[in-house]
């Protein structure tokens, strides 16, 4: 079974050579060359239309993050149509074929104990039942393995104290001996939120611009060791960012204005109340004098 890469069409090399030989043979009439070209073009169009009719499969990784060397990993190829054969490819290295039941809409490829050789980019492809039609490749999935032989990186947060909304915050990570690319992780997110290449001293500075309360949380760093893009260091120590909400200047001005209005109303009512009480006491004081008369 030929390997059909994404966007390509499977071509029977022997048939193509025969047709080409016929078209180039000097003993053929001048009409044979156009006929051969037409046959090749028609065959290619038929093959292309068949490939386009098959929906693309999808590939998923379980667990999707935090996989260490020696852990069990499963790759699942999800099939939009009943298939007879499914291929799993590790890009640039090897492929593995699997015959499945026609009623299955998914097939699994499992590694019981991962090693460095399992790290890389994977794709899958399928052949429909009772046919030679083969689908295009799935979208790629990367298997990155944590290798604990590499020391975790260091991390610092600036400013260190609680910050207000709109502040720019810098998270610095470093490991001068091994790091080739650093990743910033936030607890609760399955994937890294930023990636940077270090400077000459093996350090990077991740900047969070204009932070909001949504940026509050715990952050950690990891790195890809040099010459090992599909290996990762363990996560390092954590830093915690706390962002306090601050009032917008316009909102603050409105609140101050409303507060001043309330104070003015209360003051006026207090004045009216004091005046009324004063009149009451004067009238009350005059009543005994009228009675004596």
ABEGO torsion letter per residue (X at the ends): XBBBBBGBBBBBAAAAAAAAAAAABAABBAAAAAAAAAAAAAAAAAAAAAAAABBBBBBBBOBABGBBBGBBBBBBBBBABBBABBBBBBBGABBBBBBBBAABABBBBBBABBBAAABEBBBBBBBBBGBABBBBBBBBBBBBBBBAABBBBBBBBOBABBBBBGBBBBBBBBBAAABABBBBBBBGBABBABBBBBBAAGBBBBBBBGBBAAABEBBBBBBBBBGBAABBBBBBBBBBBBBBBBBBAAAAAAAAAAAAAAAAAAAAAAAAAAAAAAAAAAAAAAAAAAAAX
